[in-house]
Amino acid sequence: MPVTQNGPYAEIIGVIDELKHTDISENRKALLQSLIDYVQAKVAEGKAIRINFICTHNSRRSHLSQIWAQTMASYFNISGVSCYSGGTEATALFPMVVETLKKQGFRVQKLSEDANPIYAIKHAENEHPIIGFSKKMDDAFNPNSTFAAVMTCDSANETCPFVPGAEKRIPITFEDPKAFDGTPQQAEKYEERSLQIATELYYVFSQIKF
């Protein structure tokens, strides 16, 4: 698997290098296989790969998943990958997610100051920034057809048995770091969840064959 030499920032590469030594359970690998199969099929067909990560409020796990998936596609030099996120409702990208990403090497610029701020999140010097803000899964900013819908929380997975326009619906759920908001463990738990998501998406994209 070729790794791009013009990929993520050095700080992010450092985080990824640590992920390589992290074990993933066989149960989690089984959950991830559907996403691997989807991406592999698109690569084999030479088609665009669109993945929309969906959670109830589009405030935490879905954003972390979107950003790490786009980063891993860049790291493994898999072209034609566009990652999105959405919710069953729109709220706001939670500030601790932004702080966690900054700590892990992402460059973040806040573009607006309203109740649902817009952020430009860069993972590499020569790549377009990921535009981060909370939105419903069918927002015009997201694709309306030929995409995989990855359900990142149990609530969205249970309440959205059908995602309009999705070619494939894939449940890969993560525990919500929101449970630790306002506690001394908050920063630690957000970092832990981000690293889990990064580890599993590293595994997904590392399995793709050209």
Buried (B, 14 or more C-beta within 10 A) or exposed (E): EEEBEEBBBEBBBEBBEEBEEEEBEEEBBEBBEBBBBBBBEBBEEEEEBBBBBBBBBBBBBBBBBBBBBBBBBBBBBBEEBBBBBBBBBBBBBBEBBBBBBEBBBBBBEEEEEEEBBBBBBBBBEEBEBBEBBBBBBBBEEBBEEEBBBBBBBBBBBEEBEEBEBBBBBBBBBBEBBBEBBEEEEBBEBBBBBBBBBBBBBBBBBBBBEE
